[in-house]
Amino acid sequence: MSSKIMIAIGAVLVIVLVIVGIVLLTGGDDEKSGSASKQQSKDGGSSGDDVPRLRTVSLKRGEGQSAAAAAGGIIEKPKSIWLRVSAAPKQEVIGSWNVSCGNGTTDMDSFTATPPYLLKLRIPRKNAETCVAGASAQLSGKGRLKVAILRER
């Protein structure tokens, strides 16, 4: 083969490797709900069939041995609030969440799951003007972890 063809093949390989690396490091787009887990939860989680379009409120990441991450945010006039947890490599994650909507109305719980994990959080007050939602999670081993608080669009 000529040197020009070898250089062209090398350039294409470098571009492909860079794109694959970016996708692996960023973990995808958290704005999309189409790839959400269809896992049932004892906490009132979703079967996956009734997951609305979601928008990210807060996203945090952790990496390493027993990696941990905590996400939280303020949500005005929430229709529904969701928690999404992902881990790579796939392993057990433990965590907790809470939602507070003022005047002492708070709901919280803990979870143990093997991601991908999507959970519809309970909102403790109907027609709340503002709620604060937070969640934290920790890996059982070594890897990468993402914790996201999401709201219905």
Secondary structure, DSSP 8 states (H G I E B T S, - for coil): --HHHHHHHHHHHHHHHHHHHHHHHH-S-TT--TT------TTT---STT---EEEEEEEEEEEET-EEEEEEEEES-S-EEEEEEEES---EEEEEEEE-STT-EEEEEEEE-SSEEEEE--SSTT-SEEEEEEEEEESSEEEEEEEEEEE-
